[in-house]
Amino acid sequence: MCFLRRPGAPASWIWWRMLRQVLRRGLQSFCHRLGLCVSRHPVFFLTVPAVLTITFGLSALNRFQPEGDLERLVAPSHSLAKIERSLASSLFPLDQSKSQLYSDLHTPGRYGRVILLSPPGDNILLQAEGILQTHRAVLEMKDGRNSFIGHQLGGVVEVPNSKDQRVKSARAIQITYYLQTYGSATQDLIGEKWENEFCKLMRKLQEEHQDLQLYSLASFSLWRDFHKTSILARSKVLVSLVLILTTATLSSSMKDCLRSKPFLGLLGVLTVCISIVTAAGIFFITDGKYNSTLLGIPFFAMGHGTKGVFELLSGWRRTRENLPFKDRVADAYSDVMVTYTMTSSLYFITFGMGASPFTNIEAVKVFCQNMCVSILLNYFYVFSFFGSCLVFAGQLEQNRYHSIFCCKIPSAEYLDRKPVWFQTVMSDGHQQTSHHETNPYQHHFIQHFLREHYNEWITNIYVKPFVVILYLIYASFSFMGCLQISDRANIINLLASDSPSISYAMVQQKYFSNYSPVIGFYIYEPLEYWNSSVQEDLRRLCSGFTAVSWVEQYYQFLKVSNISANNKSDFISVLQSSFLKKPEFQHFRNDIIFSKAGDENNIIASRLYLVARTSRDKQKEVIEVLEKLRPLSLSKSIRFIVFNPSFVFMDHYGLSVTVPVLIAGFGVLLVLILTFFLVIHPLGNFWLILSVTSIELGVLGLMTLWNVDMDCISILCLIYTLNFAIDHCAPLLYTFVLATEHTRTQCIKSSLQEHGTAILQNVTSFLIGLVPLLFVPSNLTFTLFKCLLLTGGCTFLHCFVILPVFLTFFPPSKKHHKKKKRAKRKEREEIECIEIQENPDHVTTV
């Protein structure tokens, strides 16, 4: 192996170039040996994956278990709200609470909720009989426990010019029934049974009361409607698989019955399917629990696996036909598996980082862990199982067997005596390739279209300005979308769209969005409540809220009763002996914790309840309230926490969902930079970084403009976009930078001709496979469809439109290749002249 030094090139550049070539040729040599090993032992490499699939696939069926804790999945794992909930529960245990106030629960627990909505223009207050019938029916349910009953009015119209805000009419009323289960397993089962009966009762009452609309919700409703997506999507996933199988089979076919490979396209998709089944078996054997977010794994794994399949098919077509089929398989591995190994490694790195402890969403972590296993098995199955299928197909081709019917192809003389239909079915393309085609695989319809039509059109000088304008439009919309990213994630984005939970949430948002949830205000340290400055601080903290406060009621009681309590002993004495014994104030006993040291009583903790007035964007304003109150607990003399069960889902959710994609993106960038001078060409990595960044920002911006929220599904899709872009752009770019044609235009034509078929086959199969997701009535699948459609579309746009044009403008330059060819031609001419001068008789002979 000889390396010529370019004039003026530094020695370090030569060493880097030598190192790159040694690494590349070493990897190619390894892949070549791997291909030889597979071609020599195809039965072994076919049997081992099949046995693994059967073993782990049966285990998956026996150990299947759905995840029952929705909070564990989608709420941030490490959040301040969970710590606040633990502190609130330890101070005010639920089983000690006898109050009828619905808001003094620290967790949602078991509950049933119903909204009764009157027809448009009617007043719900005039429907008292129907409301009371519903209420009595709930209280008479079997196995019911003591219920905390709360009620609210929605769509309220006040009496004009009323000083005391009298209600004139209302459209809706909301009633909540909380069950006291105390965390007991037995009572929890009874509560679950009660909730099921509650939902059945609401459906029955809806049929009886046609003049009222009833919208019910129970504590298990969110989990049920979240898991419902998987049930609804089963048939659609099978339809998607059939569409991908059909597309792969048709796109791998040719008119040439000898070189057509429809069964290889079919077997390639089945290879990815059995690898996914094996990964699922391993997941369930390791005590994994299924959840609806894992619905995206088949589509993610299929997009990567079929890319390797189609690249191997293209690599097979580029091999020489006169070689033995085993050498052809080895050459195809040497040509394809280096890049496929690199992209599979990046998949593993990015999703491995998503599965790291830095990820704060359990659903994202579980998905990434499962995806890492799927990628490893995908890679193993492609080079083993599909490689064995390629060996058998190559052997059939070498022995001139029909690619579909597996029968011997007759000779040309025999075909000439047969009907036209028989000649069409049994033709091996001999007549088309015997005179002017050196490579019979050029007749593949996608390759023919790219070579004869598309390559010339996209590199036309008159098309390039329009492509530049198109990219500017694409970049503008992407940038505009990125500027509008906001944390609007809502748990209903993960539920089935026609579920009762969605209907309930919509009605609640419309009629009950004027006020926030009841926020618990917990003072967890002793406080001098009798001190006027402390009283002023409490009033300042509660200003702007509607408060249910024992402190305010007690101050009002002292003022009305004309009692002075300016010191500790008087304050606590009157509080215990007089205030808390009055019937109208007895429910405040559960809001104060007393301790006794000798003869002296102390107040060590207490709680208040706050309600904020909000607008239609209720969740955003509640988060703002939470972010304003928490810093005050550190800066003020009063030590307090604020909590509501919904805070567990809201707390730093935006940061939690964006961290995985930032970590994955940083990981990809770090890997590409570290290998900048250790890969095929540094400019290849540079162009790859630019392309992936452009695609990722494009998907992110367009996703925002398409009203896709930043939830765990969209974040997983963004991580996948990084890898999908690398998977398709890397082979195209590396082939371009290594091409030795005279001009950049010829190099990009060569790259498209070499890899365009596989890219087009894979992206088309990927996008067609997404179509059935449109017909699954679920917000989760809608999000999955939108994000993956943008991923495939933006990648296709870059591979076939943007990169072919922009690479003709910018480096790497191809002039040195042209100079090398001129120098070699000149040297060859000089050698021929010397031979002529030394041997003139030879010229005469010629």
N, C-alpha and C positions, 0 to 999 in steps of 0.2 A: 504494500500500500504506500503510495507516494503522495506527498502534499507539496504543491508548488506555492511558493510565497509570492503574493502579489507585490509589485514594486511599490515601495513606500509604506507597506503595511507593517505595523509594529509586531514584535515577536510574541507579545501576549495575545494578540488577536489570532495568530497562527495556532498557539497552544489551545485557545478556547475552541477554535474551529476543529482542531484535531480531537479534542475531548468530546465535542458534540458528535462528530462522526463515529468515533469509537463507541460511544454510548448507543447511538442509533443503530449501528450495525450489530452491536452486541444484542440489543433487544430484538432486532429482526432475526438474528441467528437463533435466539432462544425460541421465538415464535415459530420459526421454520422447523426446529426440532420438535416442538409441541405438535405442529401439524403432521409431521411424519409419524409421531407416536400415535396420534389419533387415527391416521389413515392405515396404520399397520395393525391396530387393535380396535377396530370399530365396534365389535360386539361388546367388548368390555365397557367402552365409554358409552354405549347405548344402554347397557343393562344396569349399571350402577345408579345413574339418575332415576331410572324407572323404579328400581327397588326403593330408593330413598323416598320417592313421591308416594308410593303405595304405603310405606311404613308410616310416614309422618302425616299423610292425608287421612288415613283412618284414625290416627290419634286426634286430628283436628275435629273430626266429627264427634268423637267420644267425649272430648274435653271442652267443647264449645260452651262458653258462659258469658253472658252480657255483663257489662259494667253497670252497676246499680247506683253509683254515687255520682250524680251529675256535677255537684259542687267540686268534688275532687278532680274532675276532668277539666273543667273550663274556668274555674276560679284560680287566681294566682296562688301558687303553693306557699310562697313566703310573702305574706302581706301583713301590714300593721293591723288591718281589720280583724284578722283571726286572733291576734294577740289581745286586742281590745275585747273581742267576744269572750275569750277565756277569762279575762279579768272581771268583766261584767257578770259572767255566770258564777264565778267564785264569790263575788260580793253579794249577789242577789240570786240564790239558787231558785230555779223554776218551781221545784216541788214544794217550796215554802210559801209560794205566792197564792193567796186566796182571793185576790182582787178580781173584779169583773172587768177591769180595764184591758182591752184587747192588746194594748201596745206594750205591755211589760214583759213580752217574750224576747229572749235574746237570740233565738234561732227560729226559723219558720216552723220547725216541728211538723206535726200532723195538723192539717186544717182543711176546711172546706169553705169556698168563697162563692158567692153568687151575686151577679148584677142583674137587677130587674129594670128593664127599659120599657118605658111607655111609648106608644106610637107617636109619630111626629105631630106636634101641636097639642098633645095631651099633657096632663099633669099627673106625675106619679103619686103625688100626695092624695089624689082622689081615688087611687087604686088600693086603698088601705086593706080592703078585704082580701084581695089576692095576695098582698104581701104577708098578711098575718097567717093566711092558710099555708103559704110556703114555709114561714117561720115555724109554725106548729108542727108541720110534717117533718121538718129536720130535727126538732127537739124530741119527737116521738120515735126516732129511729132506734132500731135494736142495737145493743152494745154501745150506745152513746155514752160519753163521759162528760164531766162538767165542762161546759164550753165558755170561753171568753167571747162575748158577743160584741162586735163593734159595728156601727153603721154610719154610712156617709151618704150625703146627697150629691148628685152630679147634675150639671146643666142647670144650675140654680139661677132663677130670675128674682131679684129683690124688689120689694115695694118701692116705687119711686119716692124720693125725698124722705126716706125712712131713716130716722136718727139711730135706731137700734138694729138696723140691718135686718128687717123682717123679711122672711121668705115668701114670695108670691107664688112661685111654682118651681117644679124641678122635673127633669126628664128621667132621671135614673136614681136608684138607691143601691148601695153596695152593703152586703151583710157578710161578715166573716165569723166563722165558727172555728175557734182554736181548741184542740183536744189536749188534755193533760196526759201525756204518755210518760213523762219523767225519764225517758231513755231506757225503760224496761223493754226487753225483747218481746215478752208476752203482750204487753200493752201496745207495743209498736205494731204487732201483727193484728191486734184488735182494731187499732187505728187505721191500718191499711184496709182492712175489711170495711170499716165504716166509710172510708173515702170512696171505695168502689160503689157502695150502696148509695152514697150521697150523689155521685155522678149519675147513677141510674135513676134516682128519684128526680133529679133536675130535668132529665129528658122526659120522664113521665109527666111531670108538672107542666112542661112546655106544651105538651099535647092537650092538657086540660085547660090551660089559660092561653087562649089564642090572642087575647087582647094585651098580653105582656110577652116581652122577649126575655128569656132567661139565658145568661151566660155563666157557666160554672167553671170552677177551677179548684183543684186539690193539690196537695203537696207533691204527689207523684205524677201530676199531669205533665210537668216539664220533661221528666225522664221518659215518660211513655211516648210523648210526641217527638222527643229526640231519637229514641230507638225506632220509632215508626218509619223514619226515613229508610233504614236498612230493609225493612219489610217491603216498602213500596218500590225500592230500587232493584229488587232481586231479578224480576223478569227483564227489566231494562238493561241490566248489566249483561244478561245472556244475549239480548238482542245486539248490544254493542259488540260483544265477542263475535257473533255471527257476521256482523258488518266488517269487522277488522279481518276476519278470516277470508271473507269474500274479496275484499280489496287487495289483501296480500296475495291471494291466489291469482287474481286477474292481472295484477301488476307484475307478477313474476312469469307470466305466460308470453309465448312468442308463436308466430306462425310456423316456425321451424319445430317440428315434433321431436327432433333429436335434442336440441339445445334449450327448449322450453323447460321451465322448472316450476310448474304450478304447485306440485306437491311439496316442493321445498318451501315455498311461501306459506303454505298451509301448516307444514310441520314447524316452521320457524315460530309462528304465533302460538302453536300448541306447546312448543318448548318453553316459551315465556309463561304460559298458563300453568304448566306443571311445576315450574320453579316457584310461582306464587303460592300454589297449593302446599308445596313443601315448606315454604317460609311460614305460612299460616299454621301448619302443624307444629313447627318448632316454637312458634309464639304461644300456642295454647298449652304445649307440654311444659313450658316454663311458667305456667300459672298466669298467663296473660288473659285479660278480659276484653271482649270485643266491644267496640263502640262505633257509632256511625261515622266518625271522622276517618276511620280506616277504610271507608268506601273508596277513597281516592287512591289507595295503594295499587290496585290493578291497573289503573290508567297511568300512574306514574311509572310503574315497572314496565308496562307494555311500551311506553314511549321510548324507554332506553333499550329494552331487550330487542325489539324489532329493528332498531337502528343497527345493532350489531349483526342481526340476521341479514338485512338487506346489504350491508357493507360486505359481508362475506360472499354473498351472491355476486355483487359487482366485482369483488376481487377474483372470484372464479372466472368471470367472463373476461377479465384482463389477462389471464394466464394463456400460455400457448397450447393449442390443441394437440400438437404433435408430442407433447410430454405424456408420460404415464399418469394415470389419474391420482396416484399417491403423491407424486411430485407437484401436481397442480394444486392439490389441497394444501400442501406445505407452503407453496408460493402464495396462495391466497391468505394463509395465516400470517406469513411474513409481511404481507402488504397491509393487512387490515388490523391485526390484533394488537399492534403497538399502540395505535391511536385509541382503539377501544379499551385497552388496559388503562391508559391515561385517563380517559373520561370516566371509566368505572371507578377509578381511584378517587377522582374528584367528587363523584356522587357520594362515595363512602365517607370522605372527609367532611363534606358540607352537612350531610344528614347526621354524621357522628357528632359534629359540633352542636347540631340541634338537639341531640339526645343527651348532651352534657348537663351537669348540675346548674349551669348558668341559665338554662331554660326554666322559666317560672310557671309555665302552663303544662299541666300533666298530659293533656291530650296531644300537644305538640311533641312532648318527650316520647310518649308511647308510639306515636306515628313514626318518628325519626328512628327509634330503635328497630321497629319492624321493617322500615325501609332499608336500613343498613343490612339486615339479614337478607332481604329480598334482592338487593343489588349483588351481594356476594354469590348467592345461589344463581342469580340471573347470569352472571359472568361464567360460573362453572358450567351451567347447563348449555350455554351457547357454544362454548368451545368443545364440550364433550358430547352432549346429546345431539345438538344440531350439526356439529362437526361430523359425527358418525353418519347422520342422514346425508350430508354432503358427500361423504365418501361413497356410500351406496349409489347415490345419484350419479356421481362421476364414473363409477364402474359401469353403470347401465349405459351412460353416454359413450364411453370408450368402446363398449361392445355393440354399439349401434342398436340400442333398444328404444322403443317408443317411450316418451316421457310420461304418458298417461296410461296407455294400455299395457306397457311393459312387454311388448312383443317385438320380434325382430323386424327392423325396417327393411322392406324389399329394395331391390336394386332399381336403378333409374330405368333400365330397359323394361323391367316388369311393370313399373308404374305407368310407363307410356301406353301400355295396352289396357289400362283400367280407366273407369269413368273419372270425370273431373272431380266429383265429390270425394272419391277415394284418394285421388292424387293430393287434394287439399288436406285431407286428414293425415295422410301418411308422408307428406313431403318433408324432407330434412333440410330444405334450403340449399341443395347442392347447385341447382341451376342459377340461383341468384348470386352465389359467391364464387363460382369457379373462374370467372374471368376478371372481375374488377374489384372485388372485395377481399382484402387480406384477412379481415377479422369477421367471421360470420355473425358474431354477437352484435355487430353494429345494426342488425335488423330489428333489435328490440325496439318497440314503438316509442318508449320514452327516450332512449338514447338517440334514436333517429330524429325525434322532434327537437331535442336539445342541439344536436349537431347541425342539422340542416336548416333549422328555422330560428330557435330562440337565441342561440349564441350570437348569431349574426345580428339579430334585431336589438338585443340589449346592449351590444357594444357599438351600435351605430352612433355616429357623432351627433345626429339630430335627436336621438332619444335621450342622451345624457343630460341636457339641460332640464328636461322634464323630470328626470329622476332626482336631480339636485333639488328642484322645487318641491317634489313629493317628500323628500327627506326633511326639508325645512318645515313643511306643514306638520309632518309626523313629530318632529322635535318640539315644535311650538305647542301642539296639543299635549304632548307628554309633560313638558315643563309647566304648562298651565294646570294640569291635573296634579302634579307633584306639589304645587303651591297650595292646593285645596285639601290636602290630606288632613283629616281631623279624627280624633278618637270618638267615634260614634258607635262603637261596637255594642251590640245588644244580644242577649242570649236568644231572643226569638229568631235571630238569623240562622240558628242551628236546628230549627224545628220544622216539622212538616207544615207546609203552607196552608193546608185545609184543616188544621187541627183545632180543637177547642181552645187550646192555649193562645193561639194567634188571634182568634176571634175575641177572646176575653181581653187580651192586651190592647187590641185596637179600640174596643169600646172604653176600656179604662183610660187610655191615653186621650180619647176624645172628650170624655165627660168628667174625669177625675184628675186632670193634670194641673189644676190650679194650686194644689198644695203638694208638698213633698211627703215622703213617708214619715212616720213618727220617729224622730231621732232621740235616742236615749242619751241624756246628759248626766254622766256619772262622776260625782266628786268622790275620789277614792282616798283622800287624806283628811284628817281632822281640820275643821275650819271654824273660825270665830264668827258664827252667823249673827251674833248680837252686835258685832262691830259695824258701825255705819259705813266705813270705807269698804268693808267686805260686801255689805248689802249693795253699795253703789257699783262695785265690780260685777256682781251677779246681774244687776239690772242692765249694765252695759253689754255683757256677754249675751244676754237674752233679748236685747233690743233687735227689732226686725223680725222676731219670731212670734208665733202664737204659742204661748207656754202653758203647760199643765204642771204647775209648780206648787209644792207644799210650802215653799219659802214665801212666795207671794201671798198665798192664801193665809199663811200664819201672820205675816206682817199686817195684812188687812184685818184679820181677826183681832190682833192687839190694838189696832187703831180704832176699830168700831167699839171694842169692849173697854177702851180707855185704860188699858193695862200697860204698865211700864216694865220692860224686860231688857234693861241695858247691860246686864251682867250675865255671866254664864249660868249661875245657879237659878236665877229668876227665869231666864230664857228656857232652860231645859225643864224646869219644874212646871211652868205654865203649859209648855208643849205637851208633856206627858199626862198631866193631871186634868187638863181642861180641853185643849184643842183636839187631841187625837181621840177623845172619848165622845165627842159630838158625832152623831150619825152621819152627817154630811161630809165629815172629814176623816172618818175611820179608814177609808181606803188608802190614806197616805201612810198608814203604819208600815206597809211593805216597802215604802220608799226611803225609810230612815233606819240606819243600823246604830243601835246604842251599845255602849260597853260600860261596865260598872267596875270602878276601881275603889274598893272600900265603900264609903258612903257617897261617893261622887259619881255621877253619870256623865258620859261623854258621847258626842256624836262623831263616830269615826268614818262614816260614809253616808252618802245620800244620792238620790237620783231625781232628775227632772225630765220632762218630755217637751221637745221643741218641734214645731211644725213651721216650715218656711213656705212662703207663697212663691209659686213658680209659674212659668209660662208653658207653652206647648212642648218646648224642648226640656222636659222634666229631668231626664237623666243627666244632661250636661250641667244644669244648674245645681243639682244635688251634689255632683262631684266638686263644683266650685265652692259650695258651702262647706263641704268636707275639707277641702284644701285650705280654706280660710280659718276654720275653727281649730284645726290641729296645731298650727304654729302658736296660736294664742294659749294653748295649754302649757306651752313651755315658757312663754314670755310673761304670763300673768302670775300673780301670787297664788291663784286658785289652781290646784292640780286636778284636771278632769280629763275624761275621755268621752268621745261621742261614738255612738254605734247604732246601726240598724242592720238587720240581716242582709239587705241588698248591698251593703258596703263591701261585703266579701267578694262580690263579682265586679264591683266598680273600682276597687282600690288598685291604682297604678296599672290598670288593665292595658292601656295603650303602650306603656313602656314594656310590659311583660310580653306582649305579642310581637313587638318590633325587635326585641333583643335577639331572638333566634335568627332572623334574616340578616341582621347586622353582623352577627358572629359568623354565619355561613358565608356572607359576602367577604368579610375580612379574611376568612380562611382561604377562600378561592384566590383572592388577590395576593395573599401571602405566598401561597404555593406557586402561583404563576411568576411572582417576582423572584422567589428563591431559585426557581428553575429557569430563570430568564436566559442564562448563558449555558444551560445544560440540556437544552432541547434542540430540536431540529434547526431553528434559526431564531435569534432574539426578536427580529421584527415579526415573526409569527406570533410570539407571545404578546407583543405590543398590540398588534391588530386584534388579537383575540380578546385582550382586556378591553379595548375600545368597543368592540362589537358586543360583548356581554354586558358592558355598562349601558350601552345604548338600548339594548333589548330590555334589560331589567327596568331602567327608568321609564321606557315606553310602556311596558306592561303596568307598572305602578301608576303612572299618570293616567292612562286610559282606563284602568280599573277604577280609579277614583271618579273620573268623569262618568263612568257607567254605574255609579251609586253602589259600589261594592265596598262594604265596611272593612276595617282592619281587624278581622277576627282570626281565630286560629286556622281556619281553612284557607283564607286568602294569604296568610303568612306562609303556610306550607307550600302553597302554589308559587309564591315568590322565591322560596328556596329552590323549588324544582325548576323555575325559570332559569336560574343561574346555570344549572347543569344541562338543561335541555339546549340552551344556547351554545354552550361549549361543545356538546355532543355533535351538533350539526355544523358549527362554524369552524371547529378545529381542523378536521380533515381538509376542508376546502382551502383554508388559509395556509396550512403547511404545504399542501401540494402546490399552491401558487408560489410561495417563497422559494421552493426547491426547483421549480420549473426552469428549464434551460432554453426556452424559445427566445426569439430575438426581441420581442416586444411584450409589454405587459398585457396587451389585448390578447395576444396568442396564448399567454400563460393562463389568463382567466378562462379562456375558452377550453383549454386543456383541463383545468381544474373542474369546471362544470361538467365536462364530458366524462370525467373520471368519477366524480362523486355526486353529480347532480341527480342521477337516477336513484341512488339510495336515499338521498335527502328527500326527493319528491315522493318516493314510495312511502317513506316513514311518516312524513308530515301529513300526507293525504290520509293514510290509514289512521293516524292519531286523531285528526279532526273529524273524520267520518265516524269514528268510534265514540265521539262525544255527543253526537246528535241525540241518541236516546235519553240522555240526561235531561234534555229539555222537557220531556214528558213525565218526569218524576215530580209530583207536586210537593216539593220541599225547598225551603230556602237554602239549605246546605248544598243540595245538588245544583241549584241555580248559581250559587257562588262558585262552585267547582267548575261548572260549565263556562261561566264568563271568564274566569282566570285562565283556564287551560286553553280556551279558544284564543284569547289574547296572546298567550305564550306561543302557541303554534303559529298564529298569524304573523306576529312580529318576527319570529325566527325565519319563517318562510320569506317575508319581505326583505330581510337582511341578506339571506343566502342567495336569493335569485334576482334581487333588484338593486339593493344599495351597495353591497360589497362588489359585485361585478363591475359597477360603474366607478366607484370610488377607488378601487385598487388600480384602475388605469390612470389615475391622476397622481397618486402618491407613492412613496417608496414601498417596497424595495425596487431599485432600478435594475433593469435587465441588460444594460449596455455592456457590462463586462462579459456576459455570456456571448454577446454578439462579437466582441473583440476576440474572445478565446476561439470562437469558431473560425473567424477570419484568419487568426494566426495559425491555426491547425491546417486550414485549407492552403494558406501560403506556403507553410512548411512542406505539405504534401506535394505541391506543385514544384518546389525547389528540388525535392528528392527525385521526382520524375524527370526533371531536366538533367540532373546529374547522371541518372541511369541512361538517358538517351545519348549523352555525350560520350560516355564510356563504352557503350555498346551500340554503335550505329547499325550493326547487322540485325540486332533485335528489332529495331524500328522498321528495317526493310522487311523483315519477316512478318511483322504485324501488318 
